[in-house]
Amino acid sequence: METLIGPSFYRDEELFQRENRELFLDCWCFACFKSDLSKDGDYITRRIGGKPLFIRNFKGKYRAFENICSHRFSRIFTTECGNGPVVCPYHGWRYDEEGLPSVIPKKPRFADLDANRIGGLGLKEWNVETSGEFVFVHHNKGRLGLHDFLGETYALLEEMSQAMGDI
């Protein structure tokens, strides 16, 4: 009997990683509910398309960044969710709502850290859009918006959100 997809396709790690990157990095992915980010400073971490990221409430605006410090590449948030500033636990670099380093301990020791260089050390940002209570992220900027991506489902999610109550 001939098969279209052989058994190796289900356990091949390289194929899994390639599909993970190609499928999930080029589409909008559900990340969380708005209630997961209800207060200023609330965050949630996810791994999408093999990339670690966090979504955080910055004074009512949801932003998503890769969860990797631009200084020494440590994970910034090490818990699944919580509330707090964007501070790398390794050397204490703090990032603002734009993903730019705003506090750099021992900054005078780094002679080459002028404003231009600091601007290039920002966290890699992802797109964030919502439909009702649903928060979605997308890796590529300037691509198809969430409304167009979801089509008729966009309105359905908004309608479902009105019936959800507190989640």
C-alpha positions in Angstrom: 0.0 0.0 0.0 1.4 3.4 -1.0 1.2 6.2 1.5 1.2 9.9 0.8 3.0 10.7 4.0 5.4 8.2 5.4 5.8 7.5 9.1 9.1 9.3 9.3 7.3 12.6 8.6 5.6 12.3 12.1 8.9 11.9 14.0 11.5 13.8 11.9 12.8 16.6 14.2 14.3 18.7 11.3 11.0 18.6 9.4 9.1 19.5 12.5 11.3 22.5 13.2 11.0 23.7 9.5 7.3 23.4 9.5 7.1 25.1 12.9 9.0 28.1 11.6 7.2 28.2 8.2 3.7 27.7 9.6 3.7 29.7 12.8 6.0 32.6 11.9 3.9 33.6 8.9 0.5 33.7 10.4 -1.4 35.3 13.2 -1.3 33.1 16.3 -3.6 33.2 19.3 -1.5 34.2 22.4 -3.8 34.8 25.3 -7.0 36.5 26.4 -7.2 40.2 27.4 -8.0 39.1 30.9 -4.5 37.6 31.1 -3.1 41.1 30.7 -5.7 43.1 32.6 -3.4 45.2 34.7 -0.6 47.5 33.7 2.6 45.4 33.9 0.9 42.0 33.4 2.8 39.7 31.1 2.5 36.2 29.6 5.3 34.2 27.9 4.8 32.0 24.9 6.9 30.0 22.4 5.6 30.5 18.9 7.4 29.2 15.8 10.3 28.2 18.0 10.7 31.8 19.2 10.4 32.7 22.9 8.3 35.9 23.3 6.4 37.8 25.9 3.2 39.9 25.6 2.8 42.6 28.1 0.3 45.3 29.1 2.1 48.7 28.9 -0.4 51.2 30.4 -3.3 49.6 28.4 -1.4 48.9 25.2 -0.4 45.3 24.4 3.1 44.9 23.0 5.0 41.7 22.2 8.7 41.2 22.1 11.1 38.3 21.8 11.9 37.2 25.3 15.7 37.5 24.8 17.8 40.3 26.3 19.8 42.1 23.6 22.8 42.4 25.9 23.7 38.8 26.8 20.8 36.9 25.3 19.3 35.7 28.6 15.6 35.1 28.9 14.0 38.2 30.4 10.9 36.7 31.9 11.5 33.2 33.3 7.9 32.5 34.5 4.9 31.8 32.4 3.0 34.9 33.6 3.2 37.6 36.2 3.4 41.3 36.7 6.5 43.4 36.6 8.9 45.5 34.7 10.9 44.3 31.7 14.2 43.6 33.4 16.8 41.0 32.4 17.7 38.9 35.4 21.3 38.4 34.2 22.7 42.0 34.3 19.6 44.1 35.2 19.1 45.8 31.8 15.6 47.4 31.9 13.5 47.9 28.7 10.8 50.5 28.1 7.5 50.1 26.3 9.3 50.5 22.9 11.6 47.6 23.7 14.6 49.9 24.1 17.1 49.7 27.0 16.1 52.4 29.4 18.3 51.5 32.4 21.8 50.0 31.9 23.6 49.2 35.1 27.3 50.4 35.0 26.6 52.2 31.7 29.6 54.5 32.1 31.9 51.4 31.7 30.6 51.0 28.2 32.3 53.7 26.2 30.6 52.9 23.0 27.0 53.0 24.3 25.8 56.3 22.8 22.2 57.0 22.0 22.5 55.6 18.5 24.0 52.3 19.6 21.4 51.9 22.4 18.7 52.4 19.7 20.0 49.4 17.9 19.8 47.2 21.0 16.0 47.1 21.1 14.1 43.9 21.6 12.7 42.3 18.5 9.0 43.4 18.4 6.1 41.3 17.1 2.7 42.6 15.9 -0.2 42.4 18.4 -3.9 42.8 17.5 -7.1 41.8 19.2 -10.5 40.5 18.2 -12.8 40.9 21.2 -11.1 39.2 24.2 -8.6 37.3 22.0 -5.0 38.6 21.7 -3.1 37.5 18.6 0.6 38.0 17.7 2.4 37.9 14.3 6.1 37.8 13.6 6.2 39.9 10.4 5.5 43.6 10.4 3.5 45.0 7.5 1.8 41.8 6.6 -1.9 41.0 6.4 -3.8 42.5 9.3 -5.7 40.3 11.8 -9.1 41.4 10.5 -8.2 40.4 6.9 -6.4 37.2 8.1 -9.4 36.0 10.1 -12.1 37.1 7.6 -15.6 36.2 8.8 -14.1 34.6 12.0 -13.1 38.1 13.2 -16.7 39.1 13.8 -17.5 35.7 15.3 -14.7 36.1 17.9 -16.0 39.5 18.8 -19.5 38.1 19.2 -18.2 35.2 21.3 -16.3 37.6 23.5 -19.5 39.4 24.5 -20.9 36.2 25.9 -17.7 35.1 27.7 -18.1 37.1 30.8 -15.1 36.9 33.2 -12.6 34.4 32.2 
